[in-house]
């Protein structure tokens, strides 16, 4: 009675075992076929590429958002400066490596520049740099500040009161995306461009 007999069932690929007069059908233990393995690998590759592309898009969106925010702050400062009061804009990183802009507007009574509230334009994940007219690309590090000023007579960019530089470009990069804010000295125009 304790003897087990194995025989082939009528269904191909499945063996049946007879144990104590009961028939038990077991699964085929041949493993995955090559087609099934290729399909699983293709699905995994598709999921990984989607996640990777999403991460790149998030970092690229951070760079674009930062560049647009800086350009908008420059345009606002120009409008204010060309109006009734003289103004300039400061671009800096704080100790947490976040990027901020702040506008200083001259008080008509005292003649002193009054700072506005700082506006956060970028996070620590965004690389920001500047290129002066007579220099090379320099990263904006924590504690470093640059001033963007305007000539009220012509509307063009004026020299930074601290460094004496006029800036040609601001660079913003995150992930594989890099944007440049091109500053045209004579007209005071700023334009965001996707860098190659």
C-alpha positions in Angstrom: 0.0 0.0 0.0 2.8 2.4 0.7 4.2 2.2 -2.8 3.8 5.3 -5.0 3.3 5.0 -8.7 4.0 7.7 -11.2 2.4 7.8 -14.5 1.8 10.4 -17.3 -1.5 12.0 -17.4 -3.6 12.6 -20.5 -2.7 16.3 -20.3 0.7 17.0 -21.9 3.3 18.7 -19.6 1.6 17.6 -16.4 2.5 14.5 -14.4 0.1 12.9 -12.0 1.0 10.9 -9.0 -1.0 8.2 -7.4 -0.8 8.2 -3.6 -3.0 5.8 -1.7 -5.5 5.5 -4.6 -5.9 9.3 -4.8 -4.9 11.1 -7.9 -3.1 14.5 -7.5 -2.3 16.8 -10.4 0.9 18.8 -9.8 2.1 21.8 -11.8 4.7 21.5 -14.5 8.1 22.2 -12.9 9.9 23.1 -16.1 10.2 26.9 -15.1 9.6 30.0 -17.2 9.7 29.9 -20.9 12.0 32.2 -22.7 9.1 34.3 -24.0 7.8 34.8 -20.5 11.2 35.9 -19.2 11.6 38.4 -22.1 8.2 39.9 -21.3 9.0 40.3 -17.6 12.4 41.9 -18.4 10.7 44.3 -20.9 8.1 45.3 -18.3 10.8 46.0 -15.6 12.8 48.0 -18.1 9.7 50.1 -19.0 9.0 50.8 -15.4 12.6 51.8 -14.7 12.8 54.1 -17.7 9.6 55.8 -16.7 10.8 56.4 -13.2 14.2 57.7 -14.5 12.5 60.0 -17.0 10.2 61.4 -14.3 13.1 62.2 -12.0 14.8 64.0 -14.9 11.6 66.0 -15.6 11.3 67.0 -11.9 14.9 68.3 -11.8 14.4 70.1 -15.2 11.2 71.7 -13.9 13.1 73.0 -10.9 15.7 74.6 -13.1 13.1 76.2 -15.4 11.0 77.5 -12.5 14.1 79.1 -10.9 15.2 80.7 -14.1 11.7 82.1 -14.8 11.4 83.4 -11.2 14.8 85.2 -11.5 13.9 86.7 -14.8 10.5 87.9 -13.5 12.3 89.5 -10.5 14.7 91.3 -12.8 11.8 92.6 -14.9 9.9 93.8 -11.8 13.0 95.6 -10.6 13.4 97.3 -14.0 9.8 98.5 -13.9 10.2 99.9 -10.4 13.6 101.5 -11.2 12.2 103.2 -14.3 9.3 104.5 -12.3 9.3 107.1 -9.5 11.9 105.5 -7.3 15.4 104.1 -7.9 15.7 100.4 -7.2 18.1 97.5 -7.5 17.8 93.7 -7.1 19.9 91.4 -5.1 20.4 87.7 -5.9 21.9 85.5 -3.2 22.0 82.1 -1.5 21.2 81.7 2.2 23.0 79.4 4.6 20.6 76.6 3.7 21.7 76.9 0.0 18.3 78.2 -1.2 18.3 80.9 -3.8 16.5 84.3 -3.1 15.9 87.6 -4.7 15.3 90.9 -2.8 14.5 94.3 -4.2 15.8 97.5 -2.6 13.7 100.6 -3.3 15.0 104.1 -2.5 12.9 106.0 0.1 12.1 109.4 -1.3 12.2 111.1 2.1 15.4 109.7 3.5 17.2 108.7 0.3 18.1 105.3 1.8 17.3 102.0 0.1 14.6 100.0 1.9 14.7 96.2 1.4 11.5 94.3 0.5 10.7 90.8 1.7 13.0 88.2 0.2 11.5 86.0 -2.5 12.6 82.3 -2.7 13.2 81.5 -6.3 15.2 78.2 -6.1 16.1 75.3 -3.8 19.4 73.9 -2.8 19.2 71.4 -5.7 19.6 74.1 -8.3 23.0 75.3 -9.5 23.1 79.1 -10.0 26.0 81.0 -11.5 26.7 84.3 -13.1 29.0 85.6 -15.8 30.2 89.2 -15.6 31.1 91.1 -18.7 34.8 90.8 -18.2 35.0 87.4 -16.5 34.0 83.7 -16.5 31.2 81.7 -15.0 31.2 81.8 -11.2 28.9 79.8 -9.0 26.7 81.7 -6.6 27.6 80.1 -3.2 26.1 80.5 0.3 26.7 84.1 1.6 27.6 85.4 -1.9 25.4 88.2 -3.3 25.2 90.0 -6.6 23.4 93.2 -7.4 21.5 93.8 -10.6 21.1 97.6 -11.2 19.6 99.7 -13.9 20.6 103.0 -15.4 17.5 105.2 -15.0 18.4 107.4 -18.0 18.8 104.6 -20.6 17.0 101.6 -19.0 20.1 99.5 -19.5 22.0 97.5 -16.9 24.4 99.4 -14.6 27.4 98.3 -12.6 27.1 96.3 -9.4 27.9 98.8 -6.6 30.0 96.2 -4.7 32.0 94.4 -7.5 31.8 97.0 -10.2 30.7 94.3 -12.7 27.9 94.3 -15.3 26.5 90.8 -15.7 26.0 89.2 -19.1 24.4 85.9 -18.2 22.9 84.1 -15.2 23.1 80.3 -15.4 20.6 77.9 -13.8 21.0 74.1 -13.9 19.4 71.1 -12.3 19.8 67.6 -13.5 20.4 67.6 -17.2 18.6 70.8 -17.9 20.5 74.1 -18.1 19.0 77.5 -18.7 20.6 80.9 -19.2 19.2 84.3 -18.5 20.8 86.5 -21.1 21.1 90.1 -19.9 21.4 92.7 -22.7 23.4 95.6 -21.3 22.2 98.5 -23.5 18.4 97.8 -23.3 18.1 96.2 -19.9 16.3 93.2 -21.4 16.5 89.8 -19.8 15.5 86.6 -21.6 15.5 82.9 -20.5 17.0 80.5 -23.0 17.6 76.7 -22.9 21.4 76.2 -23.0 22.9 73.5 -25.2 
